[in-house]
Amino acid sequence: MDCSRILDYVHGFVDRELDPVVASEIEKHLEGCAGCRQVYARQSMLQAAVRRHAPYYAAPASLAGRIRANALGTGAREMTAPGDSRRQWLRLGAAVAATAVMTWAITLQVERATKDDRVVEELIAGHARAVLTNHLVDVASSDQHTVKPWLSSRLDFSPPVADLAGAGFPLVGGRLDYLAGRPVGALVFRHRQHVINLFVWPDANAKTAAPAQASSKQGYNVWHWVQAGMTFWAISDLSAADVRAFSETYAGIK
């Protein structure tokens, strides 16, 4: 696939609207074409900015009420046997209650999944931007006692920092970034010739540890875990096994 076709497909690729075959061809092309990687990085940054700053209009809360009211009205009209009226209303009430509980549970799951998807998209944009612009670090040091104070003085929290050189993941440094609507710390590591970005920030809902989650999008592998009131997101073009090894080593140390 040549550069002109990449330009035709880049919007669909950023929005993950292409079929796997075309997406795979584009990924292979981006690996060897710096110019197209810059175009992709700009589009990813634009998408992240739109998602972050453009107004979002949710459906009004009254919509669910109107739907339930219409369902109740339909159910009530179907109750034509006077002797069974009380039992029918009880059954209808139980059905409505069960529906409400299921709706609430599903809504929570969807909202959480949607939020995580948005975070992953911002992670990809942030990682690609740092790599392609060669702005990996604001403070370049493998000394955690240098990187941690530098970040802590510029953030409203103190991110945990460790050098994992002994495990094959040397610390390169750190930088400030902006994700999930707030400033965050980005710790940068290397493994062979690959870059790992570890984004960390406080999570008010993360008072205790939670099961780690893995995901993969657009050729990047992501590992997410929660620990000691902080949320951690590791991202790299390394294999999923390597990203997991890094994350579990880091989480074990911290």
N, C-alpha and C positions, 0 to 999 in steps of 0.2 A: 504494500500500500504506500503510495507516494504522499508527499507533503500536501498537495492540493486536496486530495481526498480526506486527509486528516482534518484539514480546516473545515471541510463539509460536515464531518462527523463529530467534531470536538464537543459541540453543545450536547448532542445526544449521549456522548461518552461520559461527560461530566454528570449528566442527570441519570446515568445508568439506564438508558432507554434502548440500548442496542442489544442485538442478539449476541450470545456468547462467542460465536465465531468471529464476528466483526470486532467485538471488544478485545478479543485476544490478539487480532492482527494489529490493532491500534497500540496495545500495550507493548508488543514487540517493536513497533516502529519508534515509540517514545524512548525505549531503552537506548536507541542508537542515534537519536536526532535531538540535539540540544535546542534547536529553534522551535520545534514542535512542543518540546517539554515546557518551554517558556510560555507558549500560547496556552497550553493546558493549565499551567500554574496560574496564569492571569484569570482564566475562566473559573478555576476553582476558587480563587480569592473573591471574584465577583459574586459567585454563587453564595459563598459563606457570608459576605457582606449583606447581600439581599436578605438572606434568611435571618441575619442578626438584627437588621435595622428596619426592614420593611414592615408595615403594620400587618398584623394577623387578625382576621375577623372570624371569631368562633361562632358557631350556631348559638342562638339565644337559649338560655335555660328554659324558657317557656315552651320551646318546641317539644321537648320531651313530655312536658305536662299535657300539651294539646294532643300528642299521639296517644298517651295513656287515656286521656278523656275520651277520645274517639273509640279506643278499644273497649273501654267500659260501656260506652253507649251502645256499641254493637252487641256486646255480651248481654246487656240488659234487655235489649229488644228481642233477643233469642229466648228469653225466659217466659214461656207462655203457659206453663202448668202451675196454677196457683198453689197447689199443695206442696210443690217442690221449691217454692220461691226462696225460703230461708236457706235450704241446703245449697241451692244454686248460688246464692249470694256468698255463702261461706266458701264454696269452691272457687268462685271468681275472685274473692278477696285473697285466698291463699295463692292463686295463680298470679295475681298482680304483685303480691309481696315477693314471691319467688322470682318473678321477672325483674322486679326492682333490684333485688340482691344480685342477680346475675348481671344486670346492666351495670351496676356499680363496680362489680369485680372486673368485668371486661373493660370498662372505661379506664380503671386504674392501670390495667395491664397495657392497654393501647397507649395511654399517655406516657407511661414509662418507656415503652418501646420506641415511641416517636421521639421522646427526649434523647434517648441513647443514640438513635439514628442521627439526629442533628449533631450531637457531640462528635460522633465518629466522622461525619462529613467535615466538621471544623478541624478535627485532628488531622485528617488527610490534607486539607488545605494548608494548615500550619506547618506540617512536616514537609510537604512539597515546597512551600514557599521558602522555608529555611534552607533546604538542600539546594534548590535551584538558584537562589540568590547568593548562596555561599555565606549566609548570615546565620551560622549555626549557634554561635555563642556571643554573649555580651561580655562575659568574663571567662577567659580561657585559662583553665587550671585543672590539674588532676588532683589537687589538694582539696578535700571536702571542707577543711577549715578555712579555705579561701572562698569557695563557691557559696557555702551556706550563709555566712555573714553578708556577702554581697547581695544575695537574693532577699534575705530577711530584712535588710535595711530599706528595701524598695517595695516590699509587699506587706500586707496586713497580717501575715502569718509567717511562720518559720518552717520551710520545707525540710524534710529529712534528706540528707545527702550522704551518699556512700560511694567509694571507689571500688569497683568490682574487678579490678585488673587481675587479681588472683584467680578469678573464675573465667577470665577471657573477655571481660567487658570493661575496659578501662574508661574512666571518666574523662571527658574532654573539656567540660565546662558547663556553664548554665546561661540562660537568658530569660528575659521577661517576654511573656506572650499574653494573648487575650483570647479566652475560650469560655464558652458557656455563660457569656454575659459578665465576665469579671477578669481581672488580671490574674495570671497563674504563673507558676514557676515551671520552666522547661529545663530538665537536666539532660545533657547530651552524652551519649556513650558510643563507643565503636566496638564492632565485632568483625574482625578481619577488615574488609574494605567497606563495610556497611555501617550506616548511622542508625542509632536508636534514639528516639526522642521519648522521654518520660515526663509527661505532664502531670502536675500535682497541685491540688488546691483543697481547702477545707470543704467538707460536706456536712451541713447541719443535720442531715438524715443518716449520717454514717458514724454513729457513736460506737458501733461494734463492727467486728469483721463480718464480711459477707462473702458468699461463694464467688470465686473469680469467674470471669466470662471472657470467652474468646470470640473473635469475629474476623472476617476477612473481606475486604472490599477494594476493588480497583488495583489489585496486586499488592496491597499492604496488609500485614497481619497486625491485629490489635489485641492486647491483653489488658483487661480492666479488673481491678480489685479495690477493695475498701479496707482501710486499716487505721485504727487509732484516730478516728474522726477525719481522716483524709481520704480523698479519692485519687486513684492512680490510673493513668492511661498510658501504656507503652505502645509505640507504633514503629514499625520498620518494614523494609522490603525483605528482611530476612525470612527464613522459613518459619512456619507456625511453631515448630518444635524449638527453634532457637529463641524466638520471642518469649515463649512460655518458660524456657530455661532461665532466661534473663530475669523475667518477672518473678519467678518463684525464688530465685537466688536473692534478689533485691528484697522481696517481702520477708524472706527468712532472716536476713541480716537486720532489717529494721523492725 
